[in-house]
Amino acid sequence: MSKMQWAHGFYRLTPEQRRQILADRYQFSQAERELLDQHTSDLGNDLVENYITDYPLPEGVVTNLLVNGKNYTVPLVIEEPSVIAAANNGAQRVAKSGGFKAEEASRALVGQVVIKVTDDSETKINWLKNQESTLLAVANAAHPSMQKRGGGAKQVRIRQVGRFISIDLLIDVCQAMGANTVNTMAEAVAHYLQKNGDHVVAAILSNYATDSLQTATCSVDYAELATKQMSGEEVAKRITDLSDLAQVDPYRAATHNKGIMNGIDAALIASGNDWRAIESGAHAYASRDGQYRGLSTWQIHDNHLEGKLTLPMPVGVVGGSIGLNPLTRLNYHLSGIHTAQELAAVITSLGLAQNLAAIRALATTGIQAGHMKLQYRSLAISVGAKQSEIEQLVKELSQQPHVDREVAKQLLATLRKESTNE
């Protein structure tokens, strides 16, 4: 039977039937079959097509993230061992220096309706500009409830891009993530333009949310940067060098920004937001002047290290799967975050905290020193160490000149032999 034949109509089956077919076709062991069965949920089947099981990720928290004078406990969902530890490290250092500042920012999403230029583009652009009130009315009629809440399509921006004209609808989606709202409005405008004879190429939300920029800043005392071997001032100077490097070298900038997004993505997942949308918008914004640059900058001012991070942050506190997932609702209770504006400020501040911890480590002991203890824990678990054996095995691994799975297995066997002989 071909792949197409066995997969035909797969989505119509129950999750149990899908798991059975996959288990038979790929000869799953009994343990593998049980593993799939153990992590199933009705919610998962409702959320995705061809559902077979849930894929769990660990959730932890960042404590004492001080933003605009308020202390937050922020849930993070991520599999990488060092991210939550680093976020807490950065948050604590900034909290001791007064915390983060993140002023409430304006917030609008862009619904992009693109038409192909077939004749005089200047004439078409002038016609579109004269149609602004009509286009807004068409968009708002497609989702009237948003306008009733004070949101809706507010402005039309016309751009010529090569042989295309982009009609950008700036839409206030209130407290929602808003993707479905924006797509509905954009498609309504597309239908209106098609009736006018225009060739519509696309009508969809743009994830490059430059009308939803959020900025977070902080000022860190030298004392909170110092190590046993290095003064805070020297650490600050090294951090500014790394910051400057990320502004001129895309190879460094990509890793610099990955560190920022470590915390941001984990917080977005925990809040039920579309982390992929924020990620794509962030990297587009990092290239806004034609060169890919670090999203954050660090400078020395008045004997303090000052950090600044700006990026598109079109998050929501309702919509999507936010209201469906009980753990997501619990996470909002835990964080005490109630509005989209507050969530954007907190998550952007968290990204700056994550960045501070990462580049401070890079500027001092190196990135591996902090990572390795957590990596050793993962290695210990992967070679079969029991909960009671992990700490001792990690201690033994940290004293080795070279560490790999074979070394970990040998050390674990030695520990067990010694334990038996006691």
SVG drawing of the C-alpha trace seen along z (x, -y; Angstrom):
<svg xmlns="http://www.w3.org/2000/svg" viewBox="-21 -61 62 66">
<polyline fill="none" stroke="black" stroke-width="0.4" points="0.0,0.0 1.4,-3.4 1.8,-6.3 -1.0,-8.1 -3.3,-5.2 -2.8,-4.4 -3.0,-8.1 -6.1,-8.9 -8.9,-10.0 -6.6,-9.8 -8.0,-13.0 -11.5,-11.4 -10.3,-8.7 -10.4,-8.9 -7.1,-9.5 -7.2,-5.9 -7.5,-4.6 -4.7,-6.9 -2.4,-5.7 -3.3,-2.0 -2.5,-2.5 0.8,-4.2 1.8,-1.6 1.1,1.2 2.7,-0.4 5.9,-1.4 6.0,1.6 5.9,-0.3 6.9,1.5 4.4,1.9 6.2,-0.8 6.0,-3.2 2.3,-2.5 1.7,-3.2 3.7,-6.4 1.4,-7.8 -1.6,-6.7 -0.4,-8.3 -0.3,-11.9 -3.6,-12.2 -6.3,-14.9 -9.6,-15.9 -8.3,-19.5 -5.4,-18.3 -7.7,-16.6 -9.8,-19.7 -6.8,-22.0 -4.9,-20.2 -5.6,-17.9 -4.4,-14.3 -3.9,-14.4 -2.2,-11.4 -0.9,-12.7 0.3,-15.7 4.0,-16.5 4.8,-17.9 7.3,-20.6 8.6,-21.7 7.2,-24.9 9.1,-26.9 8.9,-30.5 11.0,-33.7 10.6,-35.4 11.1,-39.0 10.9,-40.5 10.4,-44.1 8.7,-46.1 7.3,-49.6 7.5,-49.2 5.5,-45.9 7.0,-42.5 6.0,-39.7 6.2,-35.9 6.4,-34.9 5.8,-31.3 8.1,-30.0 7.6,-26.9 10.8,-25.5 13.0,-22.4 16.4,-24.1 18.0,-23.7 19.7,-27.0 17.1,-29.5 15.0,-29.9 18.1,-30.0 19.5,-32.8 16.3,-34.7 16.1,-34.6 19.8,-35.7 19.2,-38.7 15.9,-39.7 17.5,-39.6 20.4,-41.8 18.1,-44.4 15.6,-44.3 18.4,-45.3 19.1,-48.3 15.5,-49.6 13.9,-47.2 12.8,-47.6 10.9,-50.5 8.5,-49.7 6.0,-52.4 2.7,-51.4 3.0,-51.5 0.5,-52.0 -0.8,-48.8 -2.1,-48.0 -1.9,-45.0 -1.6,-45.2 -3.9,-43.5 -2.1,-43.5 -4.2,-43.5 -1.9,-43.4 -2.9,-44.1 -0.9,-43.8 -0.3,-47.0 -1.5,-46.5 -1.5,-50.1 -0.8,-53.5 0.2,-52.9 0.0,-56.6 -3.6,-56.8 -4.4,-53.6 -2.7,-54.9 -4.6,-58.2 -7.9,-56.3 -7.1,-54.1 -6.3,-57.1 -9.7,-58.6 -11.3,-55.3 -9.9,-55.2 -13.1,-55.8 -14.9,-53.2 -12.2,-50.7 -12.3,-51.2 -16.1,-50.8 -15.8,-47.6 -13.2,-46.2 -15.2,-47.2 -18.4,-45.8 -16.7,-42.4 -16.1,-42.3 -18.5,-44.8 -18.0,-43.5 -14.4,-44.8 -15.5,-48.3 -18.1,-48.2 -15.3,-47.4 -13.4,-50.6 -11.2,-48.8 -11.4,-48.0 -9.8,-49.3 -8.5,-52.8 -6.2,-53.8 -5.2,-52.8 -1.6,-53.1 -0.8,-52.7 2.6,-51.5 4.0,-50.7 6.4,-47.7 7.9,-46.9 5.0,-45.9 2.6,-45.6 0.6,-48.0 0.0,-47.1 -3.1,-48.5 -2.2,-48.2 -5.1,-48.2 -4.1,-49.3 -6.4,-47.5 -6.8,-47.8 -7.7,-44.4 -8.1,-45.5 -7.0,-42.7 -7.0,-39.9 -4.2,-38.3 -6.3,-39.2 -5.0,-37.2 -8.5,-35.9 -10.0,-39.3 -7.4,-40.9 -7.6,-38.2 -11.4,-38.5 -11.2,-42.3 -8.4,-42.0 -10.4,-39.4 -13.5,-41.7 -11.5,-44.5 -10.0,-42.1 -13.4,-41.1 -14.4,-44.8 -11.3,-45.5 -11.9,-42.4 -15.4,-43.7 -13.7,-46.9 -11.6,-44.9 -8.4,-44.8 -6.1,-41.7 -5.6,-40.8 -2.5,-38.9 -2.9,-38.4 -5.1,-39.4 -3.6,-38.4 -2.2,-39.6 1.4,-40.8 3.5,-39.5 5.9,-42.5 4.0,-44.5 5.9,-47.8 2.8,-49.5 3.0,-47.4 6.5,-48.2 7.4,-47.7 10.5,-49.1 12.0,-48.1 15.0,-49.7 17.0,-49.2 20.0,-50.8 22.2,-48.3 24.6,-49.2 28.2,-48.1 28.1,-46.2 25.4,-43.9 27.8,-43.0 31.0,-42.3 32.5,-38.8 35.2,-37.6 37.8,-38.2 36.5,-41.2 35.1,-44.6 31.6,-45.7 33.0,-48.5 35.2,-46.1 32.3,-43.7 30.1,-46.6 32.8,-47.7 33.0,-44.1 29.2,-44.0 29.1,-47.2 31.8,-45.7 29.6,-42.7 26.6,-45.0 28.5,-47.0 29.7,-43.9 26.1,-42.7 25.3,-45.9 27.9,-45.4 28.2,-41.6 25.2,-39.5 26.9,-36.4 27.1,-37.7 23.7,-39.4 21.9,-36.2 23.2,-34.5 22.6,-37.7 19.0,-37.8 18.5,-34.1 19.4,-34.7 16.8,-37.4 14.2,-35.2 15.0,-32.3 13.0,-34.0 10.5,-35.7 9.5,-32.6 9.2,-30.6 6.9,-33.3 4.8,-33.5 4.2,-29.8 3.2,-29.9 0.8,-32.8 -0.8,-31.0 0.4,-33.5 1.8,-32.7 5.5,-32.7 6.3,-32.0 4.6,-35.3 6.6,-37.3 9.8,-35.5 9.4,-36.3 8.5,-39.9 11.5,-40.3 14.0,-39.1 12.4,-41.2 12.7,-44.3 16.4,-43.4 16.9,-43.9 14.9,-47.0 17.7,-49.2 19.0,-46.5 21.5,-44.9 20.6,-42.3 21.5,-43.7 21.2,-43.0 17.7,-43.9 19.1,-45.2 21.8,-47.7 24.0,-48.3 25.8,-51.5 27.6,-53.0 26.1,-56.2 26.8,-57.9 28.6,-54.8 25.7,-52.5 25.2,-49.9 22.1,-50.9 20.1,-48.5 17.4,-49.0 15.3,-46.5 12.7,-47.4 10.8,-44.9 7.3,-44.2 5.2,-42.7 1.6,-42.3 0.4,-39.9 -3.0,-39.3 -4.6,-38.1 -7.7,-36.6 -8.4,-34.7 -6.7,-31.8 -6.1,-28.9 -5.7,-31.2 -9.2,-30.7 -9.2,-27.0 -6.2,-25.7 -6.7,-25.5 -2.9,-25.8 -2.7,-29.0 -5.5,-30.5 -3.7,-29.4 -0.5,-31.1 -2.4,-34.4 -3.6,-34.0 0.0,-33.3 1.5,-36.3 -1.3,-38.7 -1.2,-40.1 -4.6,-41.4 -4.0,-43.4 -2.2,-43.0 -0.2,-46.1 1.0,-44.8 1.9,-41.5 3.9,-43.2 5.8,-45.3 6.6,-42.2 7.7,-39.9 9.9,-42.5 11.5,-43.2 12.0,-39.5 13.9,-39.4 16.2,-42.1 16.8,-40.2 17.6,-37.1 20.0,-39.1 21.8,-40.6 22.5,-37.2 23.7,-35.8 26.1,-38.5 27.4,-39.0 28.3,-35.3 29.9,-35.6 31.9,-38.7 33.2,-36.9 33.3,-33.2 32.2,-32.2 28.8,-30.8 29.6,-27.2 30.4,-27.6 26.8,-28.3 25.4,-25.9 27.4,-22.9 26.0,-22.0 22.5,-22.0 23.7,-20.1 25.3,-17.5 21.9,-17.0 20.4,-16.3 23.2,-14.0 22.8,-12.2 19.1,-11.6 19.7,-10.5 22.1,-7.7 19.6,-6.4 20.5,-8.0 17.8,-7.8 16.6,-10.9 18.8,-10.0 21.8,-9.6 21.7,-12.7 23.4,-15.2 26.3,-13.0 26.8,-12.1 26.7,-15.8 29.3,-16.5 31.5,-13.7 31.0,-14.9 32.0,-18.5 35.4,-17.2 36.2,-15.4 38.5,-16.9 36.3,-15.4 32.6,-14.5 30.4,-12.4 27.8,-9.7 30.3,-6.9 32.1,-8.8 28.7,-9.4 27.7,-5.7 31.1,-4.6 30.8,-7.1 27.2,-6.0 28.3,-2.4 31.1,-3.2 28.7,-5.1 26.3,-2.2 29.1,0.2 30.4,-1.9 26.9,-2.3 26.4,1.5 29.7,2.1 28.9,-0.4"/>
</svg>
